[in-house]
Amino acid sequence: MALQQNLHQRQKQVQRLAMTQTLQQSIQILQYNVEELQAFLDQKALENPLITVSNSREEATTPVSHSSTDENYLNQIPDSSHQSLFEYLLDQVHLTMRDTALRNLVLFLLEYIDHNGYLKISVDEVIQKTNANCVAVVDAITLIQQLDPPGVGAKDLQECLLLQAENDDWAPAMTAEILQHHFEDLANRKWTVIAKDYELSMAAIQTIFDYVRTLTPKPGAIFNSEGPQYIFPDLIVENHDGKLTIRTSRAAKPKIHFQKQYFQQMLQRKDAEVTDYVKEKKREFDWIARSLEQRESTILRVGRVLLDYQRDFFLEKTKDLRPLLLQDVALKLGLHESTISRSVNGKYVQTRFGTFELKSFFSSAVAKTDASPEGLSVDTVKKLLQKFIHEEDKRKPLSDAKIVKQLADQDIEVSRRTIAKYRESLNIPSSSARRRYE
């Protein structure tokens, strides 16, 4: 019997977000803190002869008189609180996931993410330790793999690179398929096998190989590096007789200047190659300028929402923060959660009583009470915990269970395990370690 082969072409329309290179760079500019932004612009000034940059950090540290209304950056704060990968992942879970059994499983799995970002426990081991079903475990792992940084939660290098490629709309076509089915062939340069299976040219495979080399094999390693030495605030909150205002700091508004005279001189040469070059560099200047304006506008918009929502805190530091999630601000501004996340991570606001990272104003609700129907924030519960321990009898310090009972007496239901985690995060020792015999 003859084997009949039917070949035909079919056109398929797929809707997909196409991220241009300039869009990706604009997103990156939003993500930069003040130090990183200045370094990026300094590098661009070296590469582009039409760009000069004013050093906003040096201008911001110029001494000003006490009568001036502008900020004094001589009191910059050393950044001594370097966040670990575990803390970074934990923040994302608390700010994006509701309190469910699946979230508890995610929190359990986070304990098994190593410093490089790999998940060091198998599905079978998780089932054995938690009695969860296989579907729930796989779902929890999938949720972790959707967190930032891309590639986190992978079981091995192949899956790590595959996750990064799958979440990158700019990845070359067929990258994910080749990583999944021909990872060893790609790594060992057995490209003829790949070319035959996918009917690709060697040049196309070379493009994929070059792209894969740009991916990180250790997505969590960045959290083991040294952080910036100083904090430069992006926003300034001022209190004028109870009227709060917020504005962008000078440090967060670097100035780029266009070399118009040089541009005109190059155009007068009547050289097509030179003309194309300077026009390309002018386009680069234009998108950087637009991206800087968009960055400033977005961070300021987020800051205004935080100022309005956490107004009591900005008026008086002793006031508790209200529960607030990234998605709440995203809905308010009509932006994506990832945009809000980029706008608050590594960005700081200066107030008359201290400088705070913007993401510190976000906190999930712990428990609802009659006095706080919207729920109490983690910050509020931590303050109560500190208060109870400060007032305890040091000869008979409160155990975590007794603190839970005291909170319950105020209609605040929190588990003993949660109290233990809060206590440890505040560097408060256990009751046995706090006990005094004097």
Kinemage of the C-alpha trace (Angstrom):
@kinemage 1
@onewidth
@group {chain A} dominant
@subgroup {mainchain}
@vectorlist {calphas} color= white
{ca met a 1} P 0.000 0.000 0.000
{ca ala a 2} L 1.496 3.303 -1.093
{ca leu a 3} L 1.945 5.925 1.560
{ca gln a 4} L 0.242 9.097 0.391
{ca gln a 5} L 1.579 12.438 1.611
{ca asn a 6} L -0.607 15.502 1.447
{ca leu a 7} L 1.182 18.819 1.632
{ca his a 8} L -0.671 22.102 1.888
{ca gln a 9} L -0.139 25.601 3.232
{ca arg a 10} L -2.348 27.108 5.913
{ca gln a 11} L -2.321 30.708 7.084
{ca lys a 12} L -2.889 31.196 10.798
{ca gln a 13} L -3.444 34.568 12.449
{ca val a 14} L -2.072 34.859 15.976
{ca gln a 15} L -2.414 37.922 18.187
{ca arg a 16} L 0.825 38.582 20.030
{ca leu a 17} L 2.417 41.577 21.715
{ca ala a 18} L 5.451 42.560 19.690
{ca met a 19} L 8.014 44.226 21.922
{ca thr a 20} L 10.307 46.415 19.892
{ca gln a 21} L 13.848 47.051 21.030
{ca thr a 22} L 13.004 50.653 21.948
{ca leu a 23} L 10.008 49.498 24.010
{ca gln a 24} L 12.198 47.049 25.901
{ca gln a 25} L 14.755 49.776 26.556
{ca ser a 26} L 12.011 52.142 27.778
{ca ile a 27} L 10.856 49.461 30.220
{ca gln a 28} L 14.442 49.019 31.383
{ca ile a 29} L 14.804 52.774 31.961
{ca leu a 30} L 11.708 52.693 34.190
{ca gln a 31} L 13.250 49.850 36.190
{ca tyr a 32} L 16.570 51.650 36.833
{ca asn a 33} L 17.150 53.362 40.166
{ca val a 34} L 18.845 56.783 40.165
{ca glu a 35} L 22.385 55.360 40.233
{ca glu a 36} L 21.705 52.859 37.442
{ca leu a 37} L 19.917 55.484 35.340
{ca gln a 38} L 22.862 57.865 35.544
{ca ala a 39} L 25.289 55.076 34.618
{ca phe a 40} L 23.103 54.117 31.633
{ca leu a 41} L 22.980 57.708 30.383
{ca asp a 42} L 26.725 58.175 30.868
{ca gln a 43} L 27.306 55.087 28.698
{ca lys a 44} L 24.918 56.383 26.030
{ca ala a 45} L 26.773 59.703 26.006
{ca leu a 46} L 29.990 57.813 25.240
{ca glu a 47} L 28.331 55.920 22.381
{ca asn a 48} L 26.321 58.795 20.900
{ca pro a 49} L 28.180 62.021 19.926
{ca leu a 50} L 24.878 63.949 19.886
{ca ile a 51} L 24.213 63.365 23.603
{ca thr a 52} L 25.688 65.077 26.642
{ca val a 53} L 24.479 64.381 30.156
{ca ser a 54} L 24.369 66.486 33.301
{ca asn a 55} L 25.357 64.516 36.388
{ca ser a 56} L 22.196 64.811 38.469
{ca arg a 57} L 23.786 63.119 41.493
{ca glu a 58} L 26.590 65.687 41.751
{ca glu a 59} L 24.138 68.573 41.304
{ca ala a 60} L 21.851 67.076 43.937
{ca thr a 61} L 24.648 67.013 46.523
{ca thr a 62} L 25.439 70.718 46.151
{ca pro a 63} L 24.971 72.379 49.588
{ca val a 64} L 21.859 74.522 49.876
{ca ser a 65} L 20.903 77.086 52.502
{ca his a 66} L 18.453 76.192 55.245
{ca ser a 67} L 16.044 78.771 53.861
{ca ser a 68} L 15.915 76.997 50.501
{ca thr a 69} L 12.862 74.889 49.730
{ca asp a 70} L 14.928 72.410 47.728
{ca glu a 71} L 16.194 69.134 49.158
{ca asn a 72} L 19.509 68.678 50.896
{ca tyr a 73} L 21.190 65.479 49.722
{ca leu a 74} L 24.128 65.786 52.111
{ca asn a 75} L 22.165 63.443 54.374
{ca gln a 76} L 22.077 60.504 51.982
{ca ile a 77} L 21.380 57.206 53.666
{ca pro a 78} L 23.697 54.202 53.303
{ca asp a 79} L 21.843 51.210 51.919
{ca ser a 80} L 22.517 48.528 54.538
{ca ser a 81} L 19.395 46.459 53.922
{ca his a 82} L 20.335 44.274 50.955
{ca gln a 83} L 17.389 42.085 49.984
{ca ser a 84} L 17.919 38.357 49.475
{ca leu a 85} L 16.362 36.319 46.658
{ca phe a 86} L 14.059 34.611 49.177
{ca glu a 87} L 12.827 37.957 50.518
{ca tyr a 88} L 12.316 39.281 46.982
{ca leu a 89} L 10.235 36.237 45.995
{ca leu a 90} L 8.332 36.351 49.286
{ca asp a 91} L 7.378 39.993 48.696
{ca gln a 92} L 5.983 39.132 45.269
{ca val a 93} L 3.924 36.253 46.654
{ca his a 94} L 2.409 38.351 49.447
{ca leu a 95} L 1.619 41.261 47.144
{ca thr a 96} L 0.155 39.286 44.234
{ca met a 97} L -1.426 36.108 45.667
{ca arg a 98} L -4.436 35.772 47.882
{ca asp a 99} L -4.322 33.678 51.058
{ca thr a 100} L -5.213 30.208 49.745
{ca ala a 101} L -3.988 26.654 50.155
{ca leu a 102} L -2.134 27.030 46.860
{ca arg a 103} L -0.300 30.115 48.151
{ca asn a 104} L 0.716 28.172 51.278
{ca leu a 105} L 2.173 25.513 48.998
{ca val a 106} L 4.058 28.215 47.083
{ca leu a 107} L 5.465 29.549 50.371
{ca phe a 108} L 6.582 26.021 51.277
{ca leu a 109} L 8.390 25.651 47.951
{ca leu a 110} L 10.187 28.978 48.341
{ca glu a 111} L 12.152 27.417 51.189
{ca tyr a 112} L 13.714 25.083 48.610
{ca ile a 113} L 14.872 27.738 46.135
{ca asp a 114} L 18.675 27.918 46.301
{ca his a 115} L 20.738 31.127 46.020
{ca asn a 116} L 21.001 30.681 42.250
{ca gly a 117} L 17.229 30.465 41.853
{ca tyr a 118} L 16.823 26.704 41.298
{ca leu a 119} L 14.133 24.574 42.945
{ca lys a 120} L 15.976 21.855 44.886
{ca ile a 121} L 13.086 19.528 45.671
{ca ser a 122} L 11.205 17.107 43.417
{ca val a 123} L 7.445 16.871 42.938
{ca asp a 124} L 7.405 13.475 44.656
{ca glu a 125} L 9.253 14.835 47.698
{ca val a 126} L 6.828 17.748 47.971
{ca ile a 127} L 3.863 15.363 47.852
{ca gln a 128} L 5.466 13.213 50.550
{ca lys a 129} L 6.184 16.189 52.824
{ca thr a 130} L 2.895 18.080 52.365
{ca asn a 131} L 0.339 15.431 51.354
{ca ala a 132} L -0.676 17.743 48.516
{ca asn a 133} L -1.854 16.220 45.243
{ca cys a 134} L 0.320 16.241 42.136
{ca val a 135} L -1.782 18.823 40.270
{ca ala a 136} L -1.562 21.328 43.142
{ca val a 137} L 2.223 20.906 43.388
{ca val a 138} L 2.685 21.448 39.653
{ca asp a 139} L 0.414 24.521 39.799
{ca ala a 140} L 2.436 25.949 42.711
{ca ile a 141} L 5.722 25.413 40.841
{ca thr a 142} L 4.214 27.096 37.775
{ca leu a 143} L 3.260 30.132 39.882
{ca ile a 144} L 6.818 30.404 41.207
{ca gln a 145} L 8.193 30.175 37.666
{ca gln a 146} L 6.049 33.188 36.727
{ca leu a 147} L 7.779 35.362 39.348
{ca asp a 148} L 10.697 37.698 38.773
{ca pro a 149} L 13.577 37.144 37.988
{ca pro a 150} L 12.799 35.096 34.839
{ca gly a 151} L 14.036 31.524 35.119
{ca val a 152} L 13.516 31.218 38.865
{ca gly a 153} L 12.052 27.937 40.108
{ca ala a 154} L 13.620 25.780 37.395
{ca lys a 155} L 14.821 22.278 38.220
{ca asp a 156} L 17.878 22.442 35.940
{ca leu a 157} L 19.740 24.656 33.465
{ca gln a 158} L 17.661 23.547 30.491
{ca glu a 159} L 14.377 24.488 32.153
{ca cys a 160} L 15.881 27.736 33.453
{ca leu a 161} L 16.833 28.907 29.954
{ca leu a 162} L 13.536 27.641 28.538
{ca leu a 163} L 11.535 29.695 31.056
{ca gln a 164} L 13.462 32.830 30.143
{ca ala a 165} L 12.940 32.289 26.420
{ca glu a 166} L 9.225 31.512 26.806
{ca asn a 167} L 8.673 34.763 28.699
{ca asp a 168} L 10.622 36.914 26.232
{ca asp a 169} L 8.574 38.148 23.257
{ca trp a 170} L 11.837 39.217 21.642
{ca ala a 171} L 13.301 35.712 21.561
{ca pro a 172} L 14.074 34.409 18.034
{ca ala a 173} L 11.453 32.118 16.521
{ca met a 174} L 11.774 28.422 17.464
{ca thr a 175} L 14.059 29.150 20.428
{ca ala a 176} L 11.763 27.560 23.019
{ca glu a 177} L 11.121 24.487 20.844
{ca ile a 178} L 14.829 23.901 20.262
{ca leu a 179} L 15.686 24.378 23.949
{ca gln a 180} L 13.002 21.888 24.884
{ca his a 181} L 13.780 19.158 22.343
{ca his a 182} L 17.374 19.768 21.217
{ca phe a 183} L 19.108 21.388 24.192
{ca glu a 184} L 22.159 19.099 24.084
{ca asp a 185} L 22.446 19.346 20.297
{ca leu a 186} L 22.384 23.147 20.510
{ca ala a 187} L 24.934 23.262 23.337
{ca asn a 188} L 27.242 20.757 21.625
{ca arg a 189} L 26.896 22.488 18.243
{ca lys a 190} L 25.258 19.511 16.551
{ca trp a 191} L 23.297 21.971 14.501
{ca thr a 192} L 22.819 19.832 11.395
{ca val a 193} L 20.357 17.688 13.353
{ca ile a 194} L 18.396 20.776 14.379
{ca ala a 195} L 18.492 22.223 10.866
{ca lys a 196} L 17.070 18.997 9.441
{ca asp a 197} L 14.289 18.621 12.043
{ca tyr a 198} L 13.056 22.206 11.811
{ca glu a 199} L 14.114 23.070 8.244
{ca leu a 200} L 16.167 25.990 9.518
{ca ser a 201} L 19.289 27.517 8.038
{ca met a 202} L 22.539 27.382 9.947
{ca ala a 203} L 22.400 31.177 10.165
{ca ala a 204} L 19.028 30.982 11.941
{ca ile a 205} L 20.383 28.458 14.426
{ca gln a 206} L 23.418 30.669 15.002
{ca thr a 207} L 21.041 33.539 15.872
{ca ile a 208} L 19.236 31.308 18.370
{ca phe a 209} L 22.528 30.118 19.857
{ca asp a 210} L 23.772 33.711 20.250
{ca tyr a 211} L 20.498 34.679 21.935
{ca val a 212} L 20.632 31.748 24.374
{ca arg a 213} L 24.134 32.815 25.384
{ca thr a 214} L 22.681 36.145 26.557
{ca leu a 215} L 20.366 34.375 29.030
{ca thr a 216} L 21.476 33.935 32.621
{ca pro a 217} L 22.201 30.435 33.964
{ca lys a 218} L 21.888 31.721 37.535
{ca pro a 219} L 18.868 34.066 37.790
{ca gly a 220} L 19.235 34.427 41.559
{ca ala a 221} L 22.947 35.299 41.547
{ca ile a 222} L 22.308 39.033 41.233
{ca phe a 223} L 20.959 39.037 44.800
{ca asn a 224} L 24.333 37.867 46.102
{ca ser a 225} L 26.148 40.927 44.731
{ca glu a 226} L 26.857 44.190 46.481
{ca gly a 227} L 24.073 46.764 46.405
{ca pro a 228} L 24.513 50.493 45.782
{ca gln a 229} L 26.426 52.369 48.461
{ca tyr a 230} L 24.010 55.290 48.711
{ca ile a 231} L 20.314 55.893 48.304
{ca phe a 232} L 19.174 58.750 46.089
{ca pro a 233} L 15.436 59.393 46.524
{ca asp a 234} L 13.232 59.716 43.440
{ca leu a 235} L 10.423 61.593 45.177
{ca ile a 236} L 10.152 64.263 47.864
{ca val a 237} L 7.109 64.602 50.158
{ca glu a 238} L 6.680 67.981 51.840
{ca asn a 239} L 4.269 68.945 54.599
{ca his a 240} L 3.138 72.577 54.669
{ca asp a 241} L 0.839 73.004 57.699
{ca gly a 242} L -0.856 69.662 57.089
{ca lys a 243} L -1.033 70.043 53.311
{ca leu a 244} L 1.016 67.281 51.684
{ca thr a 245} L 2.672 67.656 48.297
{ca ile a 246} L 4.917 65.285 46.349
{ca arg a 247} L 7.397 66.045 43.595
{ca thr a 248} L 10.303 64.508 41.721
{ca ser a 249} L 13.759 65.040 43.206
{ca arg a 250} L 16.576 66.649 41.231
{ca ala a 251} L 18.593 63.426 41.450
{ca ala a 252} L 15.838 61.564 39.594
{ca lys a 253} L 15.705 64.116 36.762
{ca pro a 254} L 18.987 63.786 34.864
{ca lys a 255} L 19.270 66.233 31.984
{ca ile a 256} L 20.355 65.135 28.515
{ca his a 257} L 21.327 67.729 25.938
{ca phe a 258} L 21.209 67.486 22.145
{ca gln a 259} L 24.300 68.678 20.271
{ca lys a 260} L 22.384 70.563 17.580
{ca gln a 261} L 25.395 72.409 16.136
{ca tyr a 262} L 27.363 69.171 15.663
{ca phe a 263} L 24.285 67.546 14.118
{ca gln a 264} L 23.930 70.355 11.558
{ca gln a 265} L 27.636 70.224 10.732
{ca met a 266} L 27.444 66.497 9.985
{ca leu a 267} L 24.408 66.974 7.726
{ca gln a 268} L 26.247 69.630 5.717
{ca arg a 269} L 28.864 67.098 4.639
{ca lys a 270} L 26.414 65.703 2.058
{ca asp a 271} L 27.664 62.190 2.766
{ca ala a 272} L 24.839 59.629 2.691
{ca glu a 273} L 26.522 57.289 5.169
{ca val a 274} L 27.256 60.106 7.619
{ca thr a 275} L 23.707 61.454 7.217
{ca asp a 276} L 22.173 58.051 8.006
{ca tyr a 277} L 24.454 57.700 11.030
{ca val a 278} L 23.627 61.053 12.642
{ca lys a 279} L 19.905 60.651 11.923
{ca glu a 280} L 19.985 57.289 13.687
{ca lys a 281} L 21.771 58.870 16.661
{ca lys a 282} L 19.176 61.662 16.748
{ca arg a 283} L 16.381 59.080 16.852
{ca glu a 284} L 18.175 57.442 19.770
{ca phe a 285} L 18.337 60.794 21.580
{ca asp a 286} L 14.609 61.343 20.956
{ca trp a 287} L 13.507 58.005 22.424
{ca ile a 288} L 15.787 58.402 25.452
{ca ala a 289} L 14.292 61.837 26.103
{ca arg a 290} L 10.753 60.464 25.777
{ca ser a 291} L 11.576 57.471 27.990
{ca leu a 292} L 12.971 59.757 30.712
{ca glu a 293} L 9.790 61.848 30.642
{ca gln a 294} L 7.653 58.697 30.819
{ca arg a 295} L 9.745 57.313 33.708
{ca glu a 296} L 9.375 60.515 35.719
{ca ser a 297} L 5.643 60.746 34.995
{ca thr a 298} L 4.936 57.101 35.921
{ca ile a 299} L 6.881 57.154 39.204
{ca leu a 300} L 5.258 60.456 40.179
{ca arg a 301} L 1.760 59.114 39.393
{ca val a 302} L 2.415 56.058 41.566
{ca gly a 303} L 3.798 58.312 44.301
{ca arg a 304} L 0.662 60.440 44.282
{ca val a 305} L -1.535 57.361 44.754
{ca leu a 306} L 0.655 56.212 47.663
{ca leu a 307} L 0.551 59.689 49.201
{ca asp a 308} L -3.237 59.768 48.970
{ca tyr a 309} L -3.742 56.201 50.236
{ca gln a 310} L -1.169 56.324 53.048
{ca arg a 311} L -1.831 59.986 53.956
{ca asp a 312} L -2.011 59.335 57.724
{ca phe a 313} L 1.477 57.814 57.702
{ca phe a 314} L 2.991 60.727 55.748
{ca leu a 315} L 1.445 63.151 58.234
{ca glu a 316} L 2.715 61.227 61.254
{ca lys a 317} L 5.205 58.370 61.112
{ca thr a 318} L 3.627 56.607 64.102
{ca lys a 319} L 0.423 56.002 62.131
{ca asp a 320} L -0.101 52.526 60.695
{ca leu a 321} L 0.040 51.754 56.994
{ca arg a 322} L -3.167 50.618 55.313
{ca pro a 323} L -3.193 47.295 53.434
{ca leu a 324} L -2.379 47.908 49.778
{ca leu a 325} L -1.541 45.579 46.868
{ca leu a 326} L 0.219 46.267 43.586
{ca gln a 327} L -2.951 45.406 41.721
{ca asp a 328} L -4.873 48.090 43.628
{ca val a 329} L -2.568 50.818 42.319
{ca ala a 330} L -2.489 49.209 38.861
{ca leu a 331} L -6.301 49.376 38.632
{ca lys a 332} L -6.321 52.951 39.917
{ca leu a 333} L -3.869 54.132 37.248
{ca gly a 334} L -4.923 51.795 34.441
{ca leu a 335} L -1.451 50.253 34.271
{ca his a 336} L -0.129 46.690 34.427
{ca glu a 337} L 1.044 45.270 37.767
{ca ser a 338} L 4.522 44.734 36.319
{ca thr a 339} L 4.735 48.466 35.547
{ca ile a 340} L 3.849 49.314 39.149
{ca ser a 341} L 6.428 46.805 40.372
{ca arg a 342} L 9.156 48.380 38.210
{ca ser a 343} L 8.105 51.830 39.427
{ca val a 344} L 8.520 51.034 43.140
{ca asn a 345} L 11.414 48.551 43.312
{ca gly a 346} L 14.618 50.409 44.161
{ca lys a 347} L 12.829 53.777 44.150
{ca tyr a 348} L 12.734 55.896 47.323
{ca val a 349} L 10.700 58.759 48.742
{ca gln a 350} L 12.190 61.327 51.119
{ca thr a 351} L 10.038 62.691 53.951
{ca arg a 352} L 10.769 64.994 56.866
{ca phe a 353} L 11.162 61.956 59.141
{ca gly a 354} L 13.068 59.562 56.921
{ca thr a 355} L 13.595 58.008 53.494
{ca phe a 356} L 11.560 54.945 52.514
{ca glu a 357} L 11.489 52.559 49.567
{ca leu a 358} L 8.223 52.938 47.658
{ca lys a 359} L 7.463 49.233 47.800
{ca ser a 360} L 7.461 49.412 51.617
{ca phe a 361} L 4.066 51.129 51.400
{ca phe a 362} L 2.538 47.930 50.008
{ca ser a 363} L 1.331 45.268 52.393
{ca ser a 364} L -1.276 42.522 52.244
{ca ala a 365} L -4.135 42.461 54.747
{ca val a 366} L -3.557 40.104 57.667
{ca ala a 367} L -6.903 40.120 59.462
{ca lys a 368} L -10.127 42.095 59.452
{ca thr a 369} L -11.600 43.582 62.626
{ca asp a 370} L -14.653 45.645 63.447
{ca ala a 371} L -12.398 48.714 63.734
{ca ser a 372} L -10.565 47.916 60.466
{ca pro a 373} L -13.007 46.234 58.062
{ca glu a 374} L -10.500 46.508 55.184
{ca gly a 375} L -8.007 44.497 57.229
{ca leu a 376} L -4.833 45.210 59.173
{ca ser a 377} L -1.523 45.454 57.368
{ca val a 378} L 1.508 43.331 58.211
{ca asp a 379} L 3.171 46.542 59.435
{ca thr a 380} L 0.360 47.099 61.961
{ca val a 381} L 0.595 43.574 63.362
{ca lys a 382} L 4.380 43.880 63.639
{ca lys a 383} L 3.990 47.095 65.635
{ca leu a 384} L 1.565 45.374 67.999
{ca leu a 385} L 4.024 42.495 68.351
{ca gln a 386} L 6.811 44.932 69.258
{ca lys a 387} L 4.523 46.696 71.737
{ca phe a 388} L 3.573 43.471 73.519
{ca ile a 389} L 7.208 42.392 73.827
{ca his a 390} L 8.323 45.839 74.987
{ca glu a 391} L 5.731 45.796 77.784
{ca glu a 392} L 6.158 42.132 78.792
{ca asp a 393} L 7.525 40.938 82.124
{ca lys a 394} L 11.130 40.116 81.201
{ca arg a 395} L 11.180 37.434 83.899
{ca lys a 396} L 8.254 35.707 82.165
{ca pro a 397} L 8.437 36.778 78.531
{ca leu a 398} L 5.534 36.101 76.210
{ca ser a 399} L 5.660 32.997 74.082
{ca asp a 400} L 4.465 33.176 70.473
{ca ala a 401} L 1.295 31.345 71.527
{ca lys a 402} L 0.546 33.940 74.227
{ca ile a 403} L 1.073 36.756 71.723
{ca val a 404} L -1.419 35.037 69.428
{ca lys a 405} L -3.894 34.984 72.334
{ca gln a 406} L -3.363 38.679 73.073
{ca leu a 407} L -4.024 39.496 69.431
{ca ala a 408} L -7.117 37.290 69.497
{ca asp a 409} L -8.367 39.288 72.499
{ca gln a 410} L -8.346 42.283 70.117
{ca asp a 411} L -10.210 40.252 67.461
{ca ile a 412} L -7.039 39.819 65.378
{ca glu a 413} L -6.672 36.230 64.214
{ca val a 414} L -3.051 35.368 63.338
{ca ser a 415} L -1.374 31.960 63.467
{ca arg a 416} L 1.515 31.197 65.815
{ca arg a 417} L 3.739 30.381 62.823
{ca thr a 418} L 3.042 33.829 61.351
{ca ile a 419} L 3.956 35.513 64.629
{ca ala a 420} L 7.200 33.533 64.738
{ca lys a 421} L 8.073 34.731 61.213
{ca tyr a 422} L 7.284 38.364 62.058
{ca arg a 423} L 9.326 38.145 65.243
{ca glu a 424} L 12.307 36.716 63.372
{ca ser a 425} L 12.034 39.378 60.657
{ca leu a 426} L 12.249 42.012 63.433
{ca asn a 427} L 15.341 40.277 64.861
{ca ile a 428} L 13.518 39.592 68.135
{ca pro a 429} L 14.742 36.434 69.859
{ca ser a 430} L 12.461 33.712 71.187
{ca ser a 431} L 10.860 33.983 74.648
{ca ser a 432} L 13.492 31.691 76.204
{ca ala a 433} L 16.269 33.911 74.829
{ca arg a 434} L 14.514 37.070 76.071
{ca arg a 435} L 14.009 35.791 79.580
{ca arg a 436} L 15.905 37.646 82.311
{ca tyr a 437} L 16.546 36.465 85.894
{ca glu a 438} L 17.246 39.776 87.605
